[in-house]
Amino acid sequence: MLRNSKIRLGHTALALLLAGGLAVQARPAAVVPTLRYTLAMPAPQTHYFEVKMELGGFPADYTDVKMPVWAPGSYLVREYSKNVEGFQARTAAGQPLAVEKINKNTWRVRHAKQANFQVSYRVYAFELTVRTSFIDADHGYLNGTSVFMYPAENKMLGSTVVVQPAAGWAQVSTALRPGTGKFTYKAASYDELADSPMEIGNQKVLEFTANGTPHQVAMFGTYNADDAKLTADLKKVCEEAHRVVGQNPLDHYLFIVHNLERGGGGLEHLYSTTLEVSRGSYGTEAGYKSFLGLAAHEYFHLWNVKRIRPVALGPFDYDKENYTHMLWVSEGMTEYYSKLLNERAGLLSRDEYLGKLANAITEVENTPGNRVQSAAESSFDAWIKYYRPNENAVNTQISYYSKGDLIGTWLDLNIAEATKGGKHLDDVFRLLYDTYYKKAGRGFTDKEFQDAVATVAGRRYDEFFQNSVYGTKPIDFATALGYAGLTLSSAPLSTSGTIGAAFSNRSGKLLVTSVLRDRAAWNTGLNVNDEILLINGAAPTEETAKSLLGGPVGSELKLQVRRDGLNRDITLKMQPNPDLKYQVQPAASPTAAQQLVLERWLGATK
């Protein structure tokens, strides 16, 4: 019995095994999650975008949906969720679902294993900057991080985006790849969606090809540029940028340009950029060259930061700050190349380039904060300092843009000198691109950047990095420029005395707006926001107010100021102005070695 019983159990087990195998074979494939956005703007004059998310294949009890708190490339927590209204969720059949907001930027949708559901919400968008979103009766512009939410556990999920432009709007300009249907686009992941801004309206679209790649320029607003010249010059800048690394990561590119009454600034993206420009600036030589400099900066970010990047800058954590000490590379060296690319393209003369370099040295060396905050500290603290300057910022901070620009100059000249003109900073970016972007698929560490410089130069610069990048020791520009047969000279910025303060007339009141460290105003106790009531016993006039800005060294100023509703007297003496103005000029008789370094530096990749 026992044996027969065992035999029967074996047969039963076999039957169950076969049945199980058949069941496995018949089991349907796992459900692949899907995500579809619909972006509507039925009443653009009210400044609202309306978003619907259709989520499929989410068989859980609940799904958390998030909105980022910042936009990559702009290192400040901006709390985009503050503009969200009317968040709600429904089943695929339209039945309401319970929603709970669990923190400042996360909504929990409870859908009880109903795999398909939808979310809808409105976003108030009335801040026209390159890092926010805006819509009015004339056009709509959006950055993905400030409009589109994402399922928290599926950030890498691809999506479809359907745009429904407002009535009368016929254009959508975006670097997202087209999907099936008009104004339908595809994003491979949320990172790509977040990194692909949109201009929606009736913008003018210009086109050109650079390095075999089609480029578009979406021009919103009136402007006074010559379209043919603008696209021809942009083509030159783009082609010079391609020569730096020597590898083209693109198959398309988009410039979105907002031509405004007052504009300035840009933000880089994976296959596009947004620029803000004062609409009349193209009409002056200085304004037009400033535009080309801005375009060059944002375009070079295609390599430096979007692909050649510090380890902290991707994949992004959209919930909080992403810290790095390397923004002086990502932003500062991009600023360095913005001028260099225009010089190499023939859009800046060599003298103009050297003049801009001298002005950059003047700016940094005359900033008191340059002796307090290092370039690395400036980068790390961007989240709390750079985008939130106060009246004392000039005394405590240095911009990682301007300081990184000059570090790039120093490194480029030193690499060229060390290799007898054989290599330069371009070769460092080529090495970083190949090693970390193409082969490793990741960013580089602080040490790996220094190692790359050492590999290209054939020598290490650890002392320089320690002292002048991670420390505040002054950079020896004179020696570095000497390698290229250039001289650095300086002269007093002004022969007049100074009290070291700045002033502004606001609503008829003469107010102190800044006080420089260790100057007369600082040491005497003049405060920002003090109202100047009397200058040497008389009410200030436009003429006498000028005496606050300069006078004979040693001369005395008696001021009566109002602070917190009370009057007080302050006496100051004009001190010598310690600020210097720098000049960079060719040496009288450069050697052949110096000429080689100069040409390798400023004419580099040709």
FILO-720671 format. One line per field, with one value per residue (C-alpha): residue in one letter; y, z negated, x negated. Coordinates in steps of 0.1 Angstrom, whole numbers, padded with zeros to 4 digits, always signed. Last residue first. Example, Ala and Ser with C-alpha at 12.3 -4.5 7.8 and 13.67 -1.06 7.14 Angstrom:
BEGIN
rest S_A $
c2 -0011_-0045 $
c3 -0071_-0078 $
c1 -0137_-0123 $
//
This chain:
BEGIN
rest K_T_A_G_L_W_R_E_L_V_L_Q_Q_A_A_T_P_S_A_A_P_Q_V_Q_Y_K_L_D_P_N_P_Q_M_K_L_T_I_D_R_N_L_G_D_R_R_V_Q_L_K_L_E_S_G_V_P_G_G_L_L_S_K_A_T_E_E_T_P_A_A_G_N_I_L_L_I_E_D_N_V_N_L_G_T_N_W_A_A_R_D_R_L_V_S_T_V_L_L_K_G_S_R_N_S_F_A_A_G_I_T_G_S_T_S_L_P_A_S_S_L_T_L_G_A_Y_G_L_A_T_A_F_D_I_P_K_T_G_Y_V_S_N_Q_F_F_E_D_Y_R_R_G_A_V_T_A_V_A_D_Q_F_E_K_D_T_F_G_R_G_A_K_K_Y_Y_T_D_Y_L_L_R_F_V_D_D_L_H_K_G_G_K_T_A_E_A_I_N_L_D_L_W_T_G_I_L_D_G_K_S_Y_Y_S_I_Q_T_N_V_A_N_E_N_P_R_Y_Y_K_I_W_A_D_F_S_S_E_A_A_S_Q_V_R_N_G_P_T_N_E_V_E_T_I_A_N_A_L_K_G_L_Y_E_D_R_S_L_L_G_A_R_E_N_L_L_K_S_Y_Y_E_T_M_G_E_S_V_W_L_M_H_T_Y_N_E_K_D_Y_D_F_P_G_L_A_V_P_R_I_R_K_V_N_W_L_H_F_Y_E_H_A_A_L_G_L_F_S_K_Y_G_A_E_T_G_Y_S_G_R_S_V_E_L_T_T_S_Y_L_H_E_L_G_G_G_G_R_E_L_N_H_V_I_F_L_Y_H_D_L_P_N_Q_G_V_V_R_H_A_E_E_C_V_K_K_L_D_A_T_L_K_A_D_D_A_N_Y_T_G_F_M_A_V_Q_H_P_T_G_N_A_T_F_E_L_V_K_Q_N_G_I_E_M_P_S_D_A_L_E_D_Y_S_A_A_K_Y_T_F_K_G_T_G_P_R_L_A_T_S_V_Q_A_W_G_A_A_P_Q_V_V_V_T_S_G_L_M_K_N_E_A_P_Y_M_F_V_S_T_G_N_L_Y_G_H_D_A_D_I_F_S_T_R_V_T_L_E_F_A_Y_V_R_Y_S_V_Q_F_N_A_Q_K_A_H_R_V_R_W_T_N_K_N_I_K_E_V_A_L_P_Q_G_A_A_T_R_A_Q_F_G_E_V_N_K_S_Y_E_R_V_L_Y_S_G_P_A_W_V_P_M_K_V_D_T_Y_D_A_P_F_G_G_L_E_M_K_V_E_F_Y_H_T_Q_P_A_P_M_A_L_T_Y_R_L_T_P_V_V_A_A_P_R_A_Q_V_A_L_G_G_A_L_L_L_A_L_A_T_H_G_L_R_I_K_S_N_R_L_M $
c2 +0741_+0730_+0757_+0791_+0809_+0784_+0767_+0801_+0815_+0785_+0785_+0822_+0816_+0789_+0812_+0839_+0870_+0904_+0933_+0912_+0911_+0928_+0919_+0949_+0950_+0977_+0978_+0984_+0997_+1031_+1054_+1064_+1092_+1100_+1093_+1111_+1096_+1114_+1097_+1101_+1076_+1060_+1026_+1043_+1079_+1093_+1125_+1125_+1145_+1137_+1143_+1146_+1122_+1111_+1137_+1127_+1097_+1081_+1100_+1132_+1123_+1128_+1165_+1169_+1151_+1170_+1158_+1180_+1201_+1198_+1181_+1156_+1155_+1130_+1098_+1069_+1039_+1008_+0992_+1004_+1030_+1018_+1036_+1005_+0994_+1029_+1035_+1002_+0969_+0950_+0969_+0984_+0980_+0997_+1029_+1049_+1083_+1087_+1103_+1071_+1051_+1069_+1044_+1042_+1022_+1021_+1019_+1054_+1062_+1084_+1095_+1080_+1053_+1018_+1020_+1005_+0969_+0950_+0915_+0906_+0881_+0859_+0828_+0814_+0849_+0846_+0818_+0837_+0869_+0850_+0837_+0828_+0843_+0818_+0812_+0774_+0745_+0760_+0782_+0764_+0728_+0729_+0747_+0723_+0693_+0705_+0673_+0668_+0652_+0679_+0655_+0629_+0656_+0673_+0640_+0632_+0665_+0656_+0622_+0636_+0658_+0628_+0621_+0614_+0581_+0560_+0543_+0542_+0571_+0596_+0588_+0579_+0593_+0626_+0631_+0626_+0649_+0675_+0673_+0676_+0708_+0722_+0721_+0699_+0701_+0737_+0728_+0701_+0719_+0753_+0743_+0726_+0758_+0781_+0759_+0755_+0793_+0802_+0775_+0788_+0822_+0811_+0791_+0823_+0841_+0813_+0800_+0835_+0847_+0852_+0868_+0906_+0908_+0888_+0913_+0930_+0895_+0869_+0841_+0824_+0821_+0815_+0786_+0762_+0775_+0764_+0735_+0755_+0786_+0763_+0748_+0782_+0793_+0818_+0844_+0861_+0862_+0876_+0910_+0912_+0934_+0904_+0887_+0917_+0929_+0894_+0891_+0926_+0915_+0884_+0905_+0928_+0898_+0885_+0920_+0921_+0887_+0898_+0883_+0868_+0851_+0816_+0810_+0842_+0833_+0798_+0813_+0836_+0809_+0785_+0803_+0805_+0768_+0766_+0784_+0765_+0728_+0733_+0760_+0739_+0712_+0711_+0691_+0688_+0677_+0695_+0678_+0659_+0659_+0635_+0636_+0608_+0628_+0658_+0644_+0625_+0657_+0660_+0655_+0647_+0674_+0692_+0701_+0685_+0700_+0727_+0742_+0753_+0773_+0792_+0798_+0812_+0836_+0847_+0852_+0873_+0894_+0899_+0913_+0936_+0949_+0955_+0972_+0963_+0928_+0943_+0956_+0925_+0921_+0884_+0854_+0821_+0785_+0756_+0723_+0687_+0677_+0711_+0743_+0774_+0809_+0844_+0880_+0898_+0932_+0942_+0906_+0884_+0848_+0825_+0787_+0772_+0736_+0708_+0676_+0645_+0652_+0637_+0650_+0641_+0663_+0676_+0711_+0709_+0707_+0740_+0756_+0743_+0757_+0792_+0793_+0781_+0807_+0833_+0822_+0819_+0855_+0869_+0853_+0864_+0900_+0909_+0936_+0916_+0910_+0882_+0845_+0832_+0794_+0787_+0753_+0732_+0703_+0683_+0678_+0697_+0727_+0730_+0760_+0768_+0797_+0793_+0823_+0818_+0813_+0797_+0770_+0770_+0737_+0727_+0693_+0683_+0673_+0650_+0635_+0629_+0615_+0588_+0580_+0609_+0608_+0636_+0643_+0678_+0661_+0624_+0595_+0606_+0634_+0634_+0659_+0689_+0712_+0739_+0737_+0760_+0768_+0788_+0802_+0784_+0773_+0744_+0708_+0690_+0652_+0638_+0601_+0585_+0564_+0551_+0560_+0578_+0548_+0546_+0582_+0583_+0616_+0652_+0676_+0714_+0729_+0701_+0701_+0737_+0755_+0783_+0794_+0823_+0855_+0853_+0843_+0813_+0809_+0783_+0784_+0780_+0802_+0829_+0841_+0836_+0833_+0796_+0784_+0746_+0727_+0690_+0657_+0621_+0589_+0553_+0518_+0490_+0490_+0474_+0494_+0528_+0550_+0580_+0595_+0630_+0642_+0677_+0692_+0659_+0632_+0647_+0622_+0612_+0588_+0579_+0593_+0570_+0578_+0544_+0545_+0552_+0588_+0611_+0648_+0677_+0710_+0734_+0732_+0764_+0756_+0723_+0741_+0745_+0765_+0746_+0764_+0752_+0761_+0736_+0709_+0724_+0722_+0709_+0682_+0671_+0637_+0610_+0582_+0551_+0531_+0496_+0484_+0471_+0500_+0489_+0521_+0557_+0585_+0619_+0650_+0684_+0718_+0749_+0780_+0817_+0831_+0845_+0810_+0798_+0763_+0754_+0717_+0692_+0656_+0632_+0594_+0568_+0531_+0503_+0469_+0441_+0409_+0384_+0362_+0328_+0299_+0285_+0288_+0270_+0242_+0238_+0238_+0212_+0190_+0194_+0187_+0156_+0145_+0151_+0131_+0103_+0103_+0103_+0072_+0055_+0064_+0050_+0019_+0016_+0023_+0000 $
c3 +0371_+0335_+0316_+0332_+0299_+0279_+0305_+0320_+0287_+0278_+0311_+0308_+0273_+0286_+0315_+0290_+0285_+0293_+0281_+0259_+0269_+0245_+0216_+0195_+0160_+0141_+0104_+0073_+0042_+0043_+0020_-0010_-0013_-0049_-0067_-0093_-0103_-0120_-0131_-0125_-0137_-0118_-0116_-0100_-0088_-0077_-0083_-0065_-0070_-0042_-0047_-0021_-0026_+0011_+0032_+0042_+0053_+0052_+0024_+0040_+0069_+0045_+0044_+0081_+0081_+0049_+0014_-0014_-0029_-0061_-0045_-0028_-0045_-0045_-0032_-0038_-0053_-0035_-0036_-0066_-0072_-0102_-0099_-0090_-0062_-0049_-0048_-0030_-0047_-0030_-0005_-0014_+0008_+0016_-0005_+0001_+0016_+0014_+0042_+0049_+0049_+0057_+0055_+0037_+0036_+0009_+0007_-0007_+0024_+0033_+0069_+0090_+0103_+0116_+0105_+0132_+0142_+0166_+0180_+0209_+0236_+0254_+0251_+0221_+0206_+0202_+0177_+0159_+0156_+0146_+0113_+0096_+0062_+0033_+0025_+0019_+0036_+0070_+0063_+0036_+0039_+0077_+0082_+0059_+0077_+0112_+0125_+0155_+0189_+0200_+0213_+0186_+0159_+0170_+0171_+0136_+0123_+0137_+0123_+0089_+0089_+0100_+0135_+0148_+0161_+0193_+0188_+0224_+0242_+0214_+0190_+0210_+0245_+0234_+0206_+0231_+0256_+0229_+0219_+0255_+0259_+0229_+0249_+0267_+0288_+0281_+0264_+0243_+0210_+0225_+0241_+0209_+0189_+0213_+0212_+0174_+0168_+0192_+0177_+0142_+0155_+0168_+0136_+0116_+0137_+0138_+0103_+0091_+0061_+0027_-0007_-0002_+0030_+0013_-0015_-0001_+0005_+0032_+0035_+0068_+0059_+0022_+0010_+0040_+0054_+0022_+0038_+0068_+0048_+0025_+0054_+0068_+0034_+0011_-0010_+0012_+0043_+0020_+0021_+0059_+0076_+0087_+0103_+0123_+0134_+0146_+0166_+0181_+0192_+0208_+0226_+0239_+0250_+0270_+0286_+0296_+0312_+0331_+0322_+0349_+0365_+0356_+0334_+0315_+0312_+0299_+0274_+0259_+0253_+0243_+0211_+0202_+0207_+0184_+0157_+0161_+0160_+0148_+0121_+0114_+0101_+0063_+0067_+0049_+0063_+0042_+0036_+0050_+0087_+0081_+0115_+0133_+0136_+0123_+0092_+0112_+0128_+0164_+0200_+0216_+0207_+0186_+0211_+0244_+0253_+0229_+0258_+0272_+0241_+0240_+0278_+0278_+0250_+0268_+0301_+0282_+0267_+0301_+0313_+0283_+0287_+0325_+0320_+0337_+0323_+0289_+0298_+0287_+0254_+0255_+0235_+0247_+0244_+0254_+0273_+0277_+0241_+0226_+0217_+0200_+0211_+0198_+0207_+0216_+0213_+0238_+0249_+0277_+0265_+0284_+0286_+0302_+0314_+0324_+0345_+0350_+0323_+0303_+0328_+0319_+0324_+0288_+0297_+0334_+0327_+0309_+0339_+0361_+0338_+0337_+0375_+0379_+0355_+0377_+0408_+0390_+0377_+0410_+0429_+0403_+0401_+0365_+0354_+0332_+0326_+0304_+0303_+0326_+0329_+0343_+0359_+0365_+0389_+0384_+0411_+0391_+0389_+0410_+0409_+0401_+0389_+0372_+0366_+0335_+0339_+0305_+0284_+0273_+0256_+0233_+0237_+0206_+0184_+0212_+0216_+0179_+0177_+0201_+0239_+0247_+0277_+0293_+0307_+0322_+0352_+0351_+0344_+0325_+0332_+0313_+0284_+0293_+0291_+0312_+0314_+0340_+0353_+0325_+0334_+0306_+0279_+0287_+0278_+0272_+0270_+0251_+0253_+0226_+0218_+0182_+0167_+0138_+0129_+0091_+0086_+0114_+0131_+0131_+0160_+0156_+0138_+0146_+0183_+0189_+0206_+0230_+0242_+0266_+0272_+0250_+0220_+0209_+0189_+0175_+0154_+0160_+0191_+0175_+0182_+0149_+0154_+0154_+0131_+0135_+0137_+0127_+0141_+0132_+0150_+0142_+0155_+0134_+0109_+0081_+0055_+0071_+0043_+0058_+0035_+0044_+0040_+0042_+0007_-0011_-0014_+0007_+0005_+0034_+0034_+0068_+0087_+0112_+0149_+0164_+0166_+0129_+0118_+0101_+0090_+0086_+0089_+0086_+0090_+0089_+0055_+0070_+0087_+0055_+0069_+0053_+0069_+0092_+0126_+0151_+0141_+0130_+0094_+0070_+0094_+0094_+0081_+0085_+0060_+0071_+0049_+0043_+0073_+0107_+0127_+0163_+0178_+0167_+0185_+0173_+0180_+0178_+0181_+0185_+0170_+0175_+0177_+0211_+0223_+0219_+0235_+0228_+0231_+0225_+0228_+0213_+0219_+0198_+0203_+0180_+0196_+0185_+0180_+0207_+0205_+0188_+0212_+0210_+0173_+0172_+0194_+0170_+0140_+0156_+0163_+0128_+0114_+0135_+0124_+0088_+0092_+0109_+0081_+0055_+0071_+0070_+0034_+0026_+0045_+0023_-0009_+0000 $
c1 -0425_-0419_-0438_-0439_-0440_-0461_-0482_-0489_-0500_-0520_-0538_-0545_-0560_-0583_-0594_-0603_-0582_-0598_-0577_-0554_-0517_-0493_-0470_-0458_-0446_-0427_-0435_-0414_-0432_-0414_-0434_-0412_-0387_-0380_-0347_-0325_-0292_-0263_-0231_-0194_-0168_-0140_-0158_-0188_-0188_-0222_-0241_-0273_-0305_-0330_-0367_-0395_-0425_-0426_-0409_-0374_-0353_-0319_-0304_-0313_-0290_-0261_-0271_-0262_-0229_-0220_-0223_-0209_-0236_-0257_-0288_-0265_-0231_-0202_-0219_-0196_-0213_-0201_-0236_-0254_-0282_-0301_-0335_-0355_-0331_-0327_-0364_-0373_-0380_-0352_-0332_-0298_-0268_-0234_-0236_-0204_-0197_-0160_-0139_-0120_-0152_-0185_-0213_-0246_-0278_-0305_-0342_-0350_-0371_-0400_-0406_-0434_-0411_-0415_-0451_-0474_-0481_-0502_-0502_-0525_-0519_-0545_-0523_-0542_-0542_-0505_-0511_-0537_-0516_-0484_-0499_-0466_-0460_-0457_-0421_-0420_-0403_-0411_-0441_-0461_-0451_-0446_-0478_-0497_-0483_-0494_-0508_-0530_-0526_-0502_-0475_-0478_-0481_-0449_-0431_-0444_-0431_-0396_-0398_-0406_-0374_-0354_-0342_-0307_-0294_-0290_-0324_-0334_-0317_-0311_-0339_-0370_-0362_-0346_-0372_-0401_-0386_-0380_-0416_-0427_-0408_-0428_-0460_-0485_-0516_-0525_-0557_-0538_-0544_-0538_-0505_-0494_-0503_-0484_-0452_-0454_-0457_-0429_-0406_-0413_-0404_-0369_-0365_-0369_-0343_-0317_-0324_-0314_-0333_-0317_-0323_-0327_-0307_-0279_-0274_-0243_-0227_-0232_-0207_-0215_-0252_-0247_-0225_-0225_-0258_-0275_-0294_-0305_-0316_-0335_-0354_-0362_-0374_-0357_-0374_-0401_-0379_-0351_-0369_-0362_-0389_-0409_-0379_-0367_-0401_-0411_-0378_-0385_-0420_-0405_-0379_-0407_-0427_-0397_-0391_-0428_-0425_-0395_-0361_-0339_-0368_-0356_-0386_-0378_-0341_-0351_-0375_-0349_-0324_-0353_-0361_-0324_-0322_-0353_-0334_-0301_-0311_-0346_-0340_-0309_-0332_-0328_-0295_-0262_-0229_-0203_-0170_-0140_-0150_-0179_-0196_-0214_-0235_-0253_-0270_-0296_-0310_-0301_-0313_-0280_-0255_-0281_-0308_-0298_-0264_-0274_-0294_-0261_-0251_-0284_-0285_-0249_-0258_-0289_-0270_-0244_-0272_-0287_-0253_-0251_-0286_-0282_-0248_-0216_-0214_-0207_-0173_-0153_-0171_-0180_-0169_-0183_-0169_-0190_-0187_-0197_-0206_-0197_-0216_-0200_-0205_-0208_-0198_-0167_-0151_-0124_-0123_-0135_-0131_-0154_-0149_-0180_-0173_-0197_-0195_-0215_-0240_-0269_-0295_-0331_-0361_-0361_-0371_-0362_-0324_-0325_-0342_-0314_-0287_-0303_-0306_-0270_-0258_-0275_-0258_-0224_-0227_-0239_-0210_-0185_-0196_-0188_-0163_-0140_-0103_-0091_-0099_-0127_-0130_-0165_-0168_-0199_-0203_-0236_-0262_-0289_-0265_-0233_-0210_-0174_-0153_-0119_-0097_-0074_-0037_-0029_-0045_-0082_-0091_-0119_-0136_-0156_-0127_-0114_-0149_-0153_-0118_-0128_-0130_-0107_-0084_-0064_-0029_-0022_-0006_-0004_-0028_-0058_-0083_-0116_-0118_-0141_-0111_-0094_-0056_-0041_-0006_+0011_+0045_+0064_+0040_+0017_+0027_-0006_-0006_-0036_-0044_-0066_-0096_-0100_-0134_-0117_-0096_-0095_-0084_-0059_-0066_-0053_-0055_-0053_-0083_-0107_-0098_-0107_-0079_-0071_-0037_-0030_-0011_+0020_-0001_-0022_-0053_-0076_-0108_-0146_-0151_-0130_-0094_-0076_-0038_-0031_-0003_-0002_+0030_+0036_+0047_+0039_+0050_+0055_+0046_+0033_+0062_+0042_+0061_+0057_+0044_+0026_-0001_-0011_-0047_-0062_-0058_-0052_-0026_+0002_+0030_+0052_+0082_+0094_+0124_+0142_+0135_+0134_+0096_+0097_+0094_+0069_+0069_+0045_+0064_+0035_-0003_-0024_-0040_-0051_-0080_-0099_-0128_-0157_-0187_-0215_-0202_-0217_-0193_-0159_-0148_-0121_-0109_-0072_-0063_-0037_-0035_-0016_+0008_+0020_-0001_+0007_-0009_-0005_+0009_+0006_+0024_+0011_+0032_+0017_+0033_+0011_+0023_+0014_+0050_+0044_+0035_+0072_+0074_+0037_+0034_+0005_+0015_-0010_-0012_-0029_-0031_-0041_-0049_-0026_-0045_-0038_-0007_-0010_-0004_-0039_-0038_-0005_-0018_-0047_-0024_-0002_-0032_-0044_-0009_-0007_-0041_-0032_-0001_-0020_-0045_-0017_-0002_-0035_-0040_-0006_-0014_-0045_-0026_+0000 $
//
